[in-house]
């Protein structure tokens, strides 16, 4: 029996994870946490808010599914990796912001890190068992969000309601806005770099509106392996929780007849956050942390009606310009960089 601790139990990932656990006799939910919503009785140990590492200490799980939103998920990520506990990571922001600190924790603890983002789960499966020298490059796919094909001038008056109308995925509010701005793909670009050890110039992003191809790995012999499937998060969640068994799910098989595979280059002028993310990743240090922190603040301001859609990228750009990006030697220095970036972004969003 695999003991599962679920962090972020009331979000989209959390709700689907509960469905997976309940359908699998080999999984036992021993602990669950939410940010603010009550979850009494969901698991033997539950917690609302507070220090998630305290809950994990008491639960002693075999696997931690970290679906916490944003930078707040970093301590739980470090807790699992330091202790050699398998981490199913849906909290991409902790790896984006933590970067080298997270990888160092994994090296010390020796635990398994299994990505839950659909794109990174796809790439993990394409690369599983492959030697690094065989890999040429990686391709991340993006739906393009609800504003694919529009130009910058057409986005000045975009409302939160319009940004939350995603064409293929059903996700939480923050990640849906990130998809609309392409910031989410920028975060995933940085995450892929740290997960797979592939340099940024070897990671491409393409727009794929039907969201059928979730990731592509290219190899040195000219071959490319792609992971295809319906856009349903229960697949990567189940893969991570039952790895390496690949348990059955209720998701229907993909019928190739009639399936359209279209790809196009992203429009970096209209959606500059993808370019800013790549630049932050290439510069290294705490620049990815700054990108993530400023974006979190700006998206919240947009959803609250205090910032325009185009203003999200402006706030992130200003925060990056104000930072020296000095590498963080420990978590406290990373928190300082995160806090400083939020202060800049809040000033822009006021």
N, C-alpha and C positions, 0 to 999 in steps of 0.2 A: 504494500500500500504506500503510495507516494503522498506525503503530507504537504499540502499546498497552503501558502500564505498569500492572500490576495490583497494588494494595496491599490486603492482606487476602485472599490467594489461597486459604486453606484454610477460610474461613468459607462460609456458605450462599451469599452473593452471589458470592464468589470462585469457588466451584466451578461455579456456573451461568454465570458470565462466561467461564470456560475453555471450556465447552460451546459458547457462542456464537462465540467466537473460532475454535475448531477447525472450525466449520461454515461459516465465512465466509472465502472466499479473499482478500478485500480487507483482512483484519485480520491483523496479525502481533504475537504476544506477545513483546516484546523484554526485558521485565523483570517480575519477580514478587517479592513479599515476603510473609512471614508473621510472626506475632508470636512463635511458639515452635516450630511444627512444621517438620520438614525438608521442603524442596521442591527438592532438587537435581535439575537436569535439566528442570525445568518450563519454563524460559525461558533464553535466553543469559546473562542476568544474574539472579541470585537473591540474596536476603538474608533472614536470619532475625533479627528484632529489630533494634536499632540505629537509627541516624538514617536515616530513609527519604529525606530530601532528598539524601543522598550517592548513593544508588542512582539517584534521578531525574537527578542531574547527569550520571552516567555513561551512563544509558540514552538521554537526549535523545528522549523520546517525543513523539508527536503528540497523544496523549490519555492522561490519567491517570484510571484508575478507582479512586477512593478508597473502599474498603470496609473501612477500618480501624475498629475498635470504639472509640467514645468520643472524649474530648478529645484523645487521642494522635494523631488524624488531622489536627489543625489545621495543623501545620507543612507537611504535604504539600499541603493545600488552598491555603495561602498561596503555596507554591512555584509551583504551577501557574498560579494567577491572576496573580501578579506577573510571570510570564514570558510571558503570553499563550498558554499551552498550554491546550487544551481540557480541561476538568475534568468528568468524569462522577461526580457526587457521590452516593455511597451513605452517606457518613459525615455524617449530619444534625447530629451533635453539634458538629462543627467550625463550622458556620454558626450554630447556636444559640448557642454560647459565644462565637464570634468576632464575629458580628454586623457591626457597622460596620467593624471592622478587615478583615474578609473582603471586604466590598463596596468598601472603599477600595482594596484590593489588585487587585480586578477592574477598577476604574476606571483604575488606573495601567497595568495590563498589557494590558487590552483583550481578554482571553480569553473564550471561550464557557463558560458554566456550565450544564451539563445535569443536572437532577435525576434520580436513579435510584430514589428512593422511589416506589412505585407511585402514591401520591396526588399527589405533586408532578409526576411525569412526566405524569399525566393532566391536571392543570391547565395545565402547560406547553403541552400539545397543544391544549387548548381555547382557550388565550389566544394561541397563536402567530399573529403577524401582526395582532393586535388593538391598537388604541390605548388607552392607559391611561384616557382619559376615557370610553371606551365601557363600561368594566367597572363593574358595580354592587357585586358581592360574590362571595365564593368559599365553597364548601362542601367540607369534608373529611369523608370517610366513615370510620367505624371499625366493625370487626366486633363490638365489645363484649367480645371475649375469652371465656375459658371460664366467667366468672362473671357474665355478662350476666343481669339479672333478679334477682340475689341482693341482699339488703340488708346493710348494714354488719355487723350482728350475726352474720350467717351466714359471715363471712370471717375470724373471729378465729383459727380453727385450720387455715387453708389451708396445705397443704404445697407445697414447691417442685415436686414431681411433679404435683400438681393444676394449679398455675399454668402449667406447661409444656405442658399439653394444649390447644393452640390449635385451635379448631374449623375454621378454613379455611386458614390459612397455615402453612407449614413454614419456621421461621426459627431463628436462633441463640437461645441460652438467655436472654441479657440482653434482647434485643428482644421475646422472647415474654413474659417477665415484665412488661416495660413495656406490652405490649398488654393484659395482664390487669389492670393498675392504671390504664390509660388514660394513663399518663405518656408513652407513645409518641405518642399523639395530641396531647398537650401540646407535645412537642418539635416535632412536625410543624406545629402551629399557629404556633409562633415561626419555624420555618423558612420557612413560606409567607409570612409577613410580610416577611422579608428577601428572599426570592427574587422576589416579585412586587410589592413596594412597596405592598401593600394594608394599610390600618390594621386593627388587631385587631378593632375593632367591626364590620368588614365581612367577617370570616372566621368562619363557623359550623362546628360539628361536629355530625354526626348519627350515630346508631348504625344500621348497615346490615348485619345478620347474614350475609347470603349473600356479601358482598364482591364483588359483580358490578359495581356502580358505584364507580369509584375516585376520582372528583372531579367537581364541578359548578361551572361558571362562570356567574354570572348577569350579564346586561347591562342597560343603562339603558332599553332598549326593552321590557323585560319577558321577553325570551327567556332560556332557560337551556340551555347546552350541557353534556352529560354524556359522560364517557368510560367505556365499559363493556367488560368482558372477563373471562375466567376469572382467578381469583386465582393468577397464575403470574408470578414475578419475571423470567422470561426475556424477557417482552415489554418492560418498561421498560429492562432491561439492553441488549437488542438495539437499542432505539430510540436510546439514548444513544450506543452505540458506532458506529452506522451513520448517525446523523443527518447530513443530512436524507433519506437514501435509504429509510428504513423497510424493512429487509431482511426476508425471510421467516423465520419461526421454525416449529418443530414444534408450537406450541401450537394446539389445535383452535379453530375459529371458535365464537363464542357463538351458540347456538340460542335465539332469544327465546321461542318457544313453550314454555310450561311454566316459564319463568324467573320467579321471584317477586322483586319489588322492594318491600321493607318498610323503613321508616325510623322512628326514634323518637329522642326527645331523650335525651342522656346523663344519668345519675344522678350529679350532682356531690356529693351528700352521701355516697353510698357510695364514689365514686371521686374523692376531692378533688384528686388530682394534676393533673387537667385544669384545674381552677379555679386551682390554685397556679401552673401554667405560664402561663395567660393573664395572671394578675396580675403575674408576673415579667416577661413580655413588655411589658405596658403600662407598668410602672415603668421599664423600660429599663436603661441602664447595664450593670453586670455582674450584675444579678439573673438574667438567663437563664443566664449562666455558672454562677452559684451553684446554680440549680435543677438543671442538668445534672450538675454535680460531685457534689452531695449524693445525687442519685438513683443515679448510678453506684455510689457507695459503699454505699448502702442496699440496692440490688438484690443486690450481691455478698454482703452480710451475710445477706440473706434466703436466698439459694441455699446459703450455708454453714451455715444453721441457727442463726445468731446473732441474727436479728431476725425478728419476726413479719411477716406480709403487711401488716397494717395499720400496722405500725411504719415501713414505707417512707415513707409520706406524712408521718408524724410527724417523721422525720429530716430530710426536705426542708423541712418547715415551720420547724423550729428553725434550720436553716442560713440560710434566707431571713431569719428574724427577727434573726439575729446579724450580718447583713451590712448595710453602708451602701449597697451597690450603686453605688459611685462608678464612673463610666465609666473604662475602661482606655485609656490613650493609646498603648500599644504591647503587644507580645506578653508582655513580662516582667510588666507589671502585670496582664494577664489571667491569667497563670500564678499570680500571688500570690492573686488572688481565687479561683481554682480550688482552690489548696492550702488556703486558709483554710476554704472550704466543706467540703472533704473532712475536715479536722480536726474540725469540728463534728459532721458526720455520723458519723464514726468513734466519737466520744465517745458518741453516742446508741446506736450499734450494738454497743458493747462488751458 
